[in-house]
Amino acid sequence: MLSREIGERVRKIIREICGEMDVEIIRGHVGREHIHLFVSSPPRISPSKLMHIIKGRTSRKLLQEFAELKRTCWGKHLWARGYFVASSGNITDEVVMKYIETQEIERPDPAFKVAD
């Protein structure tokens, strides 16, 4: 679903959201069906609030801009209901970044990749 053009657009939207919220994207990867984000967020922003805003705004904008997604996503639900969040305290930041870096195909922007 997150083809090249859609993947590029979702990455741009996520960057805009994070910029507005003072959230630093340390690493990211847009896969064909899911997204990995390693971020540093101010303590005033809970992970659930951040994900609610990212999923809500990306869903709304992508469904408005890409007609093929409206046909694919019945009921206007682009994202699954859940998400996974963990702190990097139990493992090193380098391990997290290496995991994200090795996802699928590398793109010109190694800090936040988009798969084919």
N, C-alpha and C positions, 0 to 999 in steps of 0.2 A: 504494500500500500504506500509506503513512504519512498516512492520512486525518486529519481534524481531531482526533478523540479520541485516536487512536494517536499522532499527531504531538505533541499536548500531553503525553501520557504519556512518550514517549521524551525529550522536552526536559526534563521533570522528573527523569527517571532520570539523564540526562547531567549535569544541574546537581548532583545529589546526589553522583555519582561525583567530579566535579571538585572539589566542596567538600571531600570527604573526603581528596583527594589534594593539596590546596593548588594546584590548577590554576585559573587565572583565565580565564573565558570572556570574551574581548574582543568578539567578534561570533559569531553563529551563525545558521543557517537550516536548518529542517527542510523539505525539499522532498517531493514525492510519492514519490520513489524513492531519494533520497540526502540526506545531511546535510553541510553545510559548517560547520566550526568553525575559528575563529581564536583560539588560546589562548596564554597565557603559562604555561609549565610550569617547575617547579624542575628544575635540572640532574640531580638524582638520578632523575628519571622520564624514561625514554627514550620517544620517540614510539611505538615498537612496543609497549611495555608499556602505555602509556595507551590505545592503540587496542585492544589485546587485552582490557583490562578493560572499556572502553566497549562494544565489540561483544559480548563474552561476556555481560555483565550485562544489557544492554538486550535481547539476544536471548532470554535465559532468562525474564526478567520479562514481556516482551511476549507470548511464546508461551504463558506460563501464564495471562495475564490476558485475551487476546483469542482466542477460539475460531476466528474467521474467519482468523486468521493461520496457525493449524495446518493448515487446509484449503488455504491458498494456498502455504505453504512446505513443500514435500515434503522429507522427510529432516531436518526440524527445523533448516534453515539459513535464518535470516532475512536475514543479510548476505552479500554476496559475499566471497570469500576475501581480496581485496586492499583497499588503500586508498592514497590519495595523501597524502604529507606533504612539506612544504617549509618552509624558514625564510623569514622576511620580509626577510632581509638584502639581497637583490638588488633588491627593490622596497620602496616605503614602506608602512608600516602603513596609511596612508590609502587606498592603492590596493587593498589586500586588503579593508579594511572596506567600501569603496565597491562592490567586486565582490559581496560577501556581501549588502550592503544592497539591491542591485538584483535579487536573486533572487526571482522570482515575485511573490506578493501580500503586501503589508505587513500585519502584525498589530499589535495593541495593544502588544506587547512588542517595540519596535524593536531591542533589543540581541540578541534570539535569537528569530527569527521561525519560524512554522509555516505552511506552505501549506495551502490548502483541500484 
